[in-house]
Amino acid sequence: MKTYKFTISGHTYEVDILEIEGDLVRLEVNGTSYLVEIHKQIKQAKTPTLIRPILKEPQKIIEKKEGGPRTSVKSPLPGVIVSIAVKEGDRVTKGQLLLVMEAMKMENEIKSPSDGEVISIKVAHGQAVLQEENLIEIN
């Protein structure tokens, strides 16, 4: 609400602007209410009016894809596969022994990095492998 003072022919008028809607203004002059029409164009506010799009209903059924991302278990060092503790199709848990490989005259246990199912075994007993070579894929 804004208040203005006008002096017309020596008379002072106190005008309170109560509401502006389009070209109609509701105001109060010395305590008396009036609804007046403005013949001058009102400046638009600098802030734009946001119109939001109608939101679609969320999808009721969420489709779950079978499988998931494949995790490749890789050789940490060059070495030779000594034993394989799992076979294709086995369910494994994080930290479960997958295979044992010999590298630099030491046996190293290769364990599962996550829960899942063994999709494929890329090596065989006695096979020599290089560093970063894929050994097993887990889904």
C-alpha positions as CSV (number, residue, x, y, z in Angstrom):
1,M,0.0,0.0,0.0
2,K,1.4,3.4,-1.0
3,T,0.3,6.8,0.3
4,Y,0.5,10.1,-1.6
5,K,-0.4,13.7,-0.7
6,F,-1.9,15.9,-3.4
7,T,-2.7,19.6,-3.2
8,I,-5.3,20.8,-5.6
9,S,-6.5,24.5,-5.4
10,G,-5.1,24.8,-1.9
11,H,-6.8,21.7,-0.6
12,T,-4.6,18.8,0.6
13,Y,-5.8,15.2,-0.2
14,E,-4.3,12.1,1.3
15,V,-4.5,9.2,-1.2
16,D,-3.9,5.6,-0.3
17,I,-3.5,3.2,-3.2
18,L,-4.9,-0.1,-1.9
19,E,-4.8,-2.4,-4.9
20,I,-3.9,-2.2,-8.6
21,E,-5.3,-4.9,-11.0
22,G,-4.9,-4.2,-14.7
23,D,-6.2,-0.7,-15.4
24,L,-8.5,-0.6,-12.3
25,V,-7.2,0.9,-9.0
26,R,-8.9,0.7,-5.6
27,L,-7.9,3.7,-3.6
28,E,-8.9,5.7,-0.6
29,V,-9.0,9.6,-0.6
30,N,-9.2,11.2,2.9
31,G,-10.9,8.0,4.2
32,T,-13.4,7.5,1.3
33,S,-12.9,4.4,-1.0
34,Y,-13.0,4.7,-4.8
35,L,-12.6,2.4,-7.7
36,V,-11.0,4.3,-10.6
37,E,-9.9,3.4,-14.1
38,I,-6.4,4.4,-15.3
39,H,-6.2,5.7,-18.9
40,K,-2.5,5.5,-19.0
41,Q,-0.6,2.2,-19.6
42,I,0.9,0.7,-16.5
43,K,4.6,-0.4,-16.7
44,Q,5.0,-4.1,-16.5
45,A,7.0,-5.5,-13.5
46,K,10.6,-6.3,-14.3
47,T,10.2,-9.8,-12.9
48,P,8.7,-12.1,-15.5
49,T,5.7,-14.2,-14.7
50,L,6.7,-17.9,-14.6
51,I,4.3,-20.3,-16.3
52,R,5.1,-23.9,-15.3
53,P,4.3,-26.8,-17.6
54,I,1.7,-29.3,-16.4
55,L,3.5,-32.3,-14.9
56,K,2.8,-35.7,-16.2
57,E,1.8,-38.4,-13.8
58,P,4.8,-40.5,-12.7
59,Q,5.1,-43.9,-14.3
60,K,3.4,-46.5,-12.1
61,I,5.5,-49.5,-13.1
62,I,9.3,-49.3,-12.9
63,E,10.9,-51.8,-15.2
64,K,13.9,-53.6,-13.8
65,K,16.5,-54.8,-16.2
66,E,17.9,-58.2,-15.5
67,G,21.6,-58.4,-14.9
68,G,23.2,-55.2,-14.1
69,P,26.6,-53.7,-14.8
70,R,29.4,-56.3,-15.4
71,T,32.4,-56.1,-13.2
72,S,35.7,-57.4,-14.6
73,V,38.1,-58.9,-12.1
74,K,41.6,-58.1,-13.3
75,S,45.0,-59.6,-12.5
76,P,46.9,-57.3,-10.1
77,L,50.3,-58.7,-11.3
78,P,51.7,-60.9,-14.0
79,G,51.5,-64.5,-12.8
80,V,50.2,-68.1,-13.2
81,I,46.7,-69.3,-12.2
82,V,47.1,-72.0,-9.5
83,S,43.4,-72.7,-8.7
84,I,39.9,-71.5,-9.5
85,A,37.4,-71.6,-6.7
86,V,34.2,-70.8,-8.6
87,K,32.5,-71.8,-11.9
88,E,30.2,-70.0,-14.3
89,G,26.8,-69.4,-12.9
90,D,27.9,-69.4,-9.2
91,R,26.6,-66.7,-6.9
92,V,29.4,-64.9,-5.1
93,T,29.5,-62.4,-2.3
94,K,31.9,-59.5,-1.8
95,G,35.2,-60.7,-0.5
96,Q,34.6,-64.3,-1.5
97,L,37.7,-66.2,-2.9
98,L,37.5,-66.5,-6.7
99,L,40.9,-67.8,-7.6
100,V,44.5,-68.2,-6.5
101,M,47.4,-67.0,-8.7
102,E,51.1,-67.3,-8.2
103,A,53.1,-64.1,-8.8
104,M,56.8,-63.5,-7.8
105,K,56.9,-66.9,-6.0
106,M,53.9,-65.9,-3.8
107,E,50.3,-67.2,-3.9
108,N,47.8,-64.3,-4.1
109,E,44.1,-64.8,-3.4
110,I,41.9,-62.9,-5.8
111,K,38.6,-62.1,-4.1
112,S,35.2,-60.8,-5.4
113,P,34.9,-57.0,-5.4
114,S,31.1,-57.2,-5.2
115,D,28.1,-59.5,-4.8
116,G,26.8,-61.0,-8.0
117,E,26.9,-64.0,-10.4
118,V,29.9,-65.3,-12.2
119,I,29.2,-64.7,-15.9
120,S,32.4,-65.9,-17.4
121,I,35.8,-67.2,-16.4
122,K,38.5,-66.0,-18.9
123,V,41.4,-68.1,-17.6
124,A,42.3,-71.7,-16.9
125,H,44.4,-73.6,-14.3
126,G,48.1,-73.2,-15.1
127,Q,47.6,-70.3,-17.5
128,A,50.1,-67.4,-17.4
129,V,48.4,-64.0,-17.2
130,L,49.6,-60.4,-17.6
131,Q,48.9,-57.5,-15.3
132,E,45.4,-56.0,-15.8
133,E,44.3,-59.0,-17.8
134,N,40.6,-59.9,-17.3
135,L,40.2,-63.0,-15.2
136,I,36.5,-63.3,-14.3
137,E,33.4,-61.3,-15.1
138,I,30.7,-60.8,-12.5
139,N,27.2,-59.5,-13.1
